[in-house]
Amino acid sequence: NTFSTLYLWNLKEFNFKILRNKNIQYFILFFIISLISVLFALNIQESIIEITRIFNYVLTLVCLTLVSKKIEDPIKFISSIFSLALIIELGVSYYEFQNILLYTEYDFSQANLLQGIASNKNITASAMLLKLPFVLGYFLNKNLIIKIIASFVSFAAIFMIYLLSARAMFIGLALFYTILFFLILFFYNDSFKFKISNIFKLFFPLIASTTLFLVVYNKNNSVSLVSRASTINTNDESTNQRIRFYKHGLNHVVENPLIPTGIGNWKILSIKYDNKDMIGYVVPYHLHNDFLQFSAELGIIGGLAYVMVFFITMLQNFKKLYSKYLKRSLLIKEGFPLSLLILLSLLIFIIDSNLNFPFSRPMIMIPLIIVLSLSNYHNEKHS
């Protein structure tokens, strides 16, 4: 990213007007507050590591926003890149899946073996679902072959998310399709017959993959949807652990609303709060909620700066979606609006951020930053 910035600067392509984008401004503010927090850090080395990561993300957003202007059709280009990346990720995970089936019946105990390129099932599931809205954009393409490919890729992605049993993505998938359903039902100005027809086209991969999964993995299998859904309760060890972490984070923010403890220092501070529940030397590195963790490390102002990166982007895209499409009931007359695809991807990321720690996962953050840069391109083009 440093070389890319220097390259763009050398070509006279670096324009400081790029900093007018609100999400870039808030990301830079988040970076500055992180820098200041080093003065309060328990461990400066950990802060330097995290600041490097943040600086890298800021440069990525700036460079990609600049480059997006030079691509002839950035929407089509990025949709193609996301679709290709998703196909590769699915190929690796399904290769691992078929290797398991050669030796034994698949159940939840083997879910971690489907870790794919990311080497982690939760990251793999999140990375897949984050890209899915841009694959969905091909469903309204006039080319039948492209429609069939998009439908098959969506089916394979949803089925793999079920196999991975990442509960956060179950929630994301449910919200994703619920929002689509109501938007088409109430903001698509056409006959009821055509509404149902479009709903069926879009929901076919979900219906087909869910039906097949329920047939193959019934409730007696530990990976079944019923079994995994039943674990979302306070008796589940993973759920209890997250709740405990959230309480620690909230208590710290209430006690220290404005004084930071240093970016990247929660892994050290958490020992103070979790020492009675720690087993051996296993330290809770993350709060499993990025927004809460940054509020604990940087104070409320730093946490809000990070929240605003996404809030302002979602607000900008919702305004465009409402004024140009929802208000006139033209939601999918000419294909999916880019603002809707961006909102759906951001929704998946926000759900993941509230239950996991995607900020520490470049495989999720880079596609997310691509979506943010695409939003900046869209705003500038229509401003």
ZAKOLNU-998414 format. One line per 2 residues: their letters; for each residue x, y, z of C-alpha. Coordinates in nm, 4 decimals. Example, Ala and Ser with C-alpha at 12.3 -4.5 7.8 and 13.67 -1.06 7.14 Angstrom:
BEGIN
as) 1.2300,-0.4500,0.7800; 1.3670,-0.1060,0.7140
//
This chain:
BEGIN
nt) 0.0000,0.0000,0.0000; 0.2907,0.2358,0.0685
fs) 0.4349,0.1670,-0.2773; 0.0887,0.2045,-0.4335
tl) 0.0485,0.5445,-0.2672; 0.3927,0.6583,-0.3874
yl) 0.3156,0.5265,-0.7367; -0.0139,0.7175,-0.7531
wn) 0.1599,1.0271,-0.6173; 0.4311,1.0000,-0.8826
lk) 0.1683,0.9732,-1.1568; -0.0011,1.2871,-1.0203
ef) -0.3084,1.0736,-0.9522; -0.3143,1.1365,-0.5792
nf) -0.5767,1.4023,-0.5177; -0.6383,1.5309,-0.1665
ki) -1.0034,1.5837,-0.2607; -1.0329,1.2119,-0.1925
lr) -1.0258,1.3011,0.1769; -1.3687,1.4618,0.1400
nk) -1.5204,1.1140,0.1594; -1.6786,1.0844,0.5031
ni) -1.5825,0.7230,0.5688; -1.2169,0.8062,0.4930
qy) -1.2352,1.1041,0.7304; -1.3704,0.8905,1.0145
fi) -1.1189,0.6138,0.9442; -0.8358,0.8705,0.9665
lf) -0.9871,1.0082,1.2904; -0.9956,0.6515,1.4256
fi) -0.6269,0.6154,1.3298; -0.5314,0.9453,1.5015
is) -0.7123,0.8497,1.8240; -0.5328,0.5118,1.8098
li) -0.2000,0.6958,1.7819; -0.2821,0.9115,2.0848
sv) -0.3816,0.6023,2.2840; -0.0212,0.4776,2.2693
lf) 0.0580,0.7340,2.5421; -0.1695,0.5339,2.7764
al) -0.0759,0.1843,2.6540; 0.0145,-0.0942,2.8959
ni) 0.2233,-0.2492,2.6196; 0.3520,-0.0102,2.3507
qe) 0.4720,-0.2906,2.1215; 0.1180,-0.4307,2.0933
si) -0.0106,-0.0817,2.0104; 0.2488,-0.0369,1.7352
ie) 0.1442,-0.3684,1.5778; -0.2233,-0.2636,1.5772
it) -0.1501,0.0906,1.4557; 0.0412,-0.0568,1.1611
ri) -0.2643,-0.2658,1.0768; -0.4961,0.0378,1.0955
fn) -0.2603,0.2513,0.8856; -0.2506,-0.0278,0.6278
yv) -0.6315,-0.0352,0.6108; -0.6533,0.3447,0.5756
lt) -0.4020,0.3411,0.2885; -0.5930,0.0561,0.1244
lv) -0.9186,0.2541,0.1373; -0.7544,0.5685,-0.0035
cl) -0.5728,0.3809,-0.2844; -0.8766,0.1739,-0.3857
tl) -1.1025,0.4809,-0.3885; -0.8531,0.6547,-0.6215
vs) -0.8115,0.3497,-0.8446; -1.1879,0.2859,-0.8704
kk) -1.2174,0.6076,-1.0738; -0.9817,0.4667,-1.3379
ie) -1.1739,0.1427,-1.3929; -1.4194,0.1623,-1.6807
dp) -1.6968,-0.0199,-1.4933; -1.5883,-0.0724,-1.1305
ik) -1.9236,-0.2247,-1.0312; -1.9030,-0.5003,-1.2908
fi) -1.5299,-0.5447,-1.2288; -1.5624,-0.5872,-0.8505
ss) -1.8695,-0.8110,-0.8846; -1.6653,-1.0343,-1.1155
if) -1.3669,-1.0360,-0.8757; -1.5892,-1.1201,-0.5770
sl) -1.7654,-1.3954,-0.7709; -1.4362,-1.5487,-0.8848
al) -1.2920,-1.5275,-0.5316; -1.6046,-1.6939,-0.3916
ii) -1.5805,-1.9774,-0.6460; -1.2160,-2.0394,-0.5471
el) -1.3021,-2.0351,-0.1747; -1.5883,-2.2791,-0.2350
gv) -1.3628,-2.5062,-0.4411; -1.1105,-2.5391,-0.1571
sy) -1.3790,-2.6013,0.1087; -1.5677,-2.8583,-0.1022
ye) -1.2412,-3.0380,-0.1777; -1.1877,-3.0721,0.1991
fq) -1.5514,-3.1798,0.2390; -1.5233,-3.4620,-0.0122
ni) -1.2024,-3.5809,0.1554; -1.3942,-3.6169,0.4829
ll) -1.6765,-3.8099,0.3137; -1.4226,-4.0635,0.1814
yt) -1.3563,-4.1776,0.5386; -1.6561,-4.0957,0.7551
ey) -1.9997,-3.9352,0.7813; -1.9821,-3.5588,0.8236
df) -2.0926,-3.4025,1.1527; -2.0171,-3.0902,1.3564
sq) -1.6919,-3.2317,1.4956; -1.5420,-3.2033,1.1444
an) -1.6562,-2.8436,1.0805; -1.3101,-2.7040,1.1539
ll) -1.1678,-2.9248,0.8781; -1.3618,-2.7161,0.6220
qg) -1.1565,-2.4104,0.7127; -1.0674,-2.3443,0.3485
ia) -0.8240,-2.0735,0.2434; -0.8787,-1.8797,0.5676
sn) -0.7742,-2.1724,0.7940; -1.0747,-2.0888,1.0134
kn) -1.4371,-2.1897,0.9594; -1.5843,-1.8635,1.0965
it) -1.3645,-1.6482,0.8722; -1.4449,-1.8683,0.5719
as) -1.8226,-1.8431,0.6321; -1.8090,-1.4666,0.6846
am) -1.5900,-1.4077,0.3778; -1.8345,-1.6076,0.1634
ll) -2.1490,-1.4323,0.2852; -1.9874,-1.0877,0.2547
kl) -1.9422,-1.1466,-0.1211; -2.2808,-1.3086,-0.1817
pf) -2.4768,-0.9827,-0.2490; -2.2539,-0.9098,-0.5492
vl) -2.3168,-1.2584,-0.6881; -2.6879,-1.1974,-0.6381
gy) -2.6562,-0.8958,-0.8666; -2.6168,-1.1356,-1.1597
fl) -2.9580,-1.2933,-1.1011; -3.1301,-1.0240,-1.3066
nk) -2.8780,-1.0500,-1.5909; -3.0315,-1.1099,-1.9329
nl) -2.7823,-1.3855,-2.0114; -2.9353,-1.7197,-1.9058
ii) -2.5963,-1.8900,-1.8596; -2.4794,-1.6170,-1.6206
ki) -2.8068,-1.6518,-1.4252; -2.7558,-2.0279,-1.3916
ia) -2.3925,-1.9884,-1.2802; -2.4896,-1.7210,-1.0232
sf) -2.7694,-1.9438,-0.8936; -2.5386,-2.2456,-0.8617
vs) -2.2639,-2.0438,-0.6860; -2.5209,-1.8996,-0.4420
fa) -2.6600,-2.2475,-0.3739; -2.3095,-2.3858,-0.3109
ai) -2.2184,-2.0918,-0.0839; -2.5314,-2.1220,0.1330
fm) -2.4927,-2.5007,0.1617; -2.1264,-2.4567,0.2657
iy) -2.2246,-2.1950,0.5274; -2.4622,-2.4549,0.6732
ll) -2.1827,-2.7140,0.6746; -1.9453,-2.4711,0.8459
sa) -2.2081,-2.4165,1.1185; -2.1034,-2.0562,1.1853
ra) -2.4005,-1.9319,1.3864; -2.3243,-1.5623,1.3330
mf) -2.3615,-1.6210,0.9593; -2.6920,-1.8056,1.0140
ig) -2.8206,-1.4798,1.1622; -2.6663,-1.2828,0.8750
la) -2.8205,-1.5117,0.6137; -3.1650,-1.4886,0.7745
lf) -3.1565,-1.1069,0.7879; -3.0115,-1.0885,0.4364
yt) -3.3027,-1.2758,0.2776; -3.5693,-1.1281,0.5081
il) -3.4720,-0.7760,0.3988; -3.4729,-0.8802,0.0321
ff) -3.8168,-1.0383,0.0686; -3.9814,-0.7292,0.2207
li) -3.8096,-0.4870,-0.0169; -3.9333,-0.6740,-0.3234
lf) -4.2801,-0.7262,-0.1750; -4.3389,-0.3612,-0.0804
fy) -4.1081,-0.1557,-0.3036; -4.1330,-0.3283,-0.6413
nd) -4.4081,-0.1701,-0.8487; -4.5388,-0.4629,-1.0486
sf) -4.8137,-0.7235,-1.0386; -4.8212,-0.9703,-0.7520
kf) -4.7422,-1.2480,-1.0005; -4.4158,-1.0838,-1.1087
ki) -4.3243,-1.0085,-0.7473; -4.3603,-1.3751,-0.6560
sn) -4.1682,-1.4730,-0.9708; -3.8718,-1.2515,-0.8757
if) -3.8824,-1.3651,-0.5143; -3.8705,-1.7269,-0.6321
kl) -3.5716,-1.6575,-0.8607; -3.3763,-1.4919,-0.5813
ff) -3.4808,-1.7365,-0.3116; -3.4362,-2.0542,-0.5147
pl) -3.0712,-2.1106,-0.4036; -3.1754,-2.0595,-0.0389
ia) -3.4793,-2.2889,-0.0675; -3.2886,-2.5588,-0.2597
st) -2.9803,-2.5579,-0.0345; -3.1880,-2.5510,0.2862
tl) -3.4138,-2.8347,0.1668; -3.1177,-3.0495,0.0618
fl) -2.9361,-2.9831,0.3887; -3.2435,-3.0730,0.5965
vv) -3.2856,-3.3969,0.4030; -2.9186,-3.5022,0.4222
yn) -2.8550,-3.3839,0.7791; -3.1625,-3.4446,0.9907
kn) -3.2040,-3.3378,1.3519; -3.0139,-3.6421,1.4799
ns) -2.6902,-3.5116,1.3268; -2.4923,-3.2577,1.5332
vs) -2.4453,-3.0340,1.2259; -2.8185,-3.0100,1.1517
lv) -2.9812,-2.6675,1.1534; -3.2037,-2.7702,1.4449
sr) -2.9034,-2.8861,1.6502; -2.6983,-2.5735,1.5796
as) -2.9912,-2.3364,1.6384; -3.0595,-2.5047,1.9740
ti) -2.7081,-2.4107,2.0923; -2.7922,-2.0385,2.0745
nt) -2.8797,-2.0151,2.4418; -2.7199,-1.9293,2.7750
nd) -2.6407,-2.2951,2.8449; -2.3957,-2.3084,2.5553
es) -2.0317,-2.2653,2.6592; -1.9427,-2.0444,2.3589
tn) -2.2460,-1.8201,2.4164; -2.1697,-1.7897,2.7868
qr) -1.8095,-1.7002,2.7117; -1.9135,-1.4207,2.4753
ir) -2.1621,-1.2808,2.7275; -1.8902,-1.2839,2.9925
fy) -1.6508,-1.0998,2.7595; -1.9181,-0.8395,2.6741
kh) -1.9774,-0.7730,3.0442; -1.6036,-0.7227,3.0988
gl) -1.5879,-0.4777,2.8073; -1.8976,-0.2836,2.9149
nh) -1.7747,-0.2601,3.2744; -1.4429,-0.1221,3.1553
vv) -1.6066,0.1366,2.9253; -1.8388,0.2515,3.2080
en) -1.5429,0.2847,3.4450; -1.3155,0.4503,3.1852
pl) -1.5408,0.6235,2.9284; -1.2813,0.8750,2.8054
ip) -0.9410,0.7408,2.9136; -0.7924,0.4930,2.6629
tg) -0.5925,0.1862,2.7630; -0.4037,0.1673,2.4345
ig) -0.4992,0.0218,2.0986; -0.4263,-0.3524,2.0845
nw) -0.4006,-0.3767,2.4629; -0.7275,-0.5545,2.5447
ki) -0.5467,-0.8919,2.5312; -0.3438,-0.7719,2.8323
ls) -0.6198,-0.5853,3.0156; -0.8589,-0.8818,2.9778
ik) -0.6482,-1.0846,3.2240; -0.7584,-0.8452,3.5002
yd) -1.1245,-0.9156,3.4268; -1.1169,-1.2824,3.3252
nk) -0.8509,-1.4252,3.5598; -1.1067,-1.6229,3.7639
dm) -1.2376,-1.7995,3.4532; -0.9114,-1.8458,3.2618
ig) -0.7910,-2.2021,3.2061; -0.4138,-2.2439,3.2073
yv) -0.2539,-1.9731,2.9960; -0.5423,-1.9212,2.7549
vp) -0.5917,-1.5435,2.7426; -0.9042,-1.3834,2.5835
yh) -0.7309,-1.1913,2.3024; -1.0540,-1.0429,2.1711
lh) -1.3890,-0.9272,2.3103; -1.5716,-1.0926,2.0170
nd) -1.7173,-0.7498,1.9406; -1.4924,-0.5059,1.7548
fl) -1.7057,-0.2002,1.8326; -1.7015,-0.2732,2.2058
qf) -1.3323,-0.3650,2.2047; -1.2273,-0.0382,2.0384
sa) -1.4440,0.1531,2.2873; -1.2601,-0.0268,2.5694
el) -0.9154,0.0371,2.4176; -0.9713,0.3935,2.2916
gi) -1.2557,0.5272,2.5008; -1.6057,0.6062,2.3755
ig) -1.4813,0.8696,2.1264; -1.2495,0.6203,1.9554
gl) -1.5221,0.3555,1.9474; -1.7680,0.6056,1.7952
ay) -1.5128,0.7077,1.5298; -1.4962,0.3437,1.4141
vm) -1.8760,0.3055,1.4267; -1.9156,0.6212,1.2147
vf) -1.7089,0.4696,0.9293; -1.9968,0.2282,0.8707
fi) -2.2890,0.4391,0.9907; -2.2143,0.7233,0.7497
tm) -2.1574,0.4806,0.4585; -2.4858,0.3014,0.5267
lq) -2.6730,0.6317,0.5668; -2.5406,0.7642,0.2333
nf) -2.6380,0.4456,0.0492; -2.9781,0.4179,0.2166
kk) -3.0610,0.7752,0.1105; -2.9701,0.6905,-0.2495
ly) -3.1644,0.3648,-0.2376; -3.4723,0.5343,-0.0957
sk) -3.4775,0.8436,-0.3178; -3.3992,0.6692,-0.6483
yl) -3.5669,0.3304,-0.6039; -3.7784,0.2692,-0.2933
kr) -3.9656,0.5987,-0.3117; -4.0649,0.5286,-0.6731
sl) -4.1033,0.1499,-0.6256; -3.8401,0.0753,-0.8898
li) -3.6261,-0.1575,-0.6806; -3.5246,-0.4187,-0.9409
ke) -3.6668,-0.2812,-1.2648; -3.3194,-0.2451,-1.4166
gf) -3.1179,-0.4786,-1.1945; -3.0064,-0.4517,-0.8351
pl) -2.9056,-0.0992,-0.7285; -2.5411,-0.0789,-0.6193
sl) -2.6502,0.0956,-0.2994; -2.8532,-0.2149,-0.2016
li) -2.5587,-0.4511,-0.2641; -2.3335,-0.2274,-0.0525
ll) -2.5888,-0.2128,0.2302; -2.6314,-0.5915,0.2351
sl) -2.2539,-0.6497,0.2471; -2.2143,-0.3943,0.5268
li) -2.4985,-0.5590,0.7173; -2.3129,-0.8933,0.7094
fi) -1.9927,-0.7253,0.8264; -2.1658,-0.5437,1.1144
id) -2.3266,-0.8682,1.2347; -1.9859,-1.0354,1.2220
sn) -1.8264,-0.7401,1.4058; -2.0774,-0.7721,1.6888
ln) -2.0135,-1.1443,1.7386; -1.6525,-1.1955,1.6247
fp) -1.3439,-0.9863,1.5486; -1.3190,-0.9351,1.1689
fs) -1.0929,-0.6289,1.2080; -0.8068,-0.8705,1.2809
rp) -0.8880,-1.0761,0.9712; -0.7514,-0.9303,0.6447
mi) -0.9481,-1.1864,0.4414; -1.2652,-1.0081,0.5575
mi) -1.1334,-0.6534,0.5923; -0.9921,-0.6251,0.2383
pl) -1.3258,-0.7151,0.0685; -1.4963,-0.4821,0.3177
ii) -1.2633,-0.1953,0.2226; -1.3301,-0.2695,-0.1446
vl) -1.7033,-0.2259,-0.0690; -1.6308,0.1042,0.1116
sl) -1.4237,0.2307,-0.1833; -1.7023,0.1295,-0.4215
sn) -1.9437,0.3307,-0.2082; -1.7106,0.6334,-0.2353
yh) -1.6993,0.5926,-0.6147; -2.0802,0.5697,-0.6228
ne) -2.1213,0.8816,-0.4075; -1.8814,1.0899,-0.6160
kh) -2.0360,0.9745,-0.9419; -2.3884,1.0735,-0.8355
s) -2.3106,1.3782,-0.6225
//
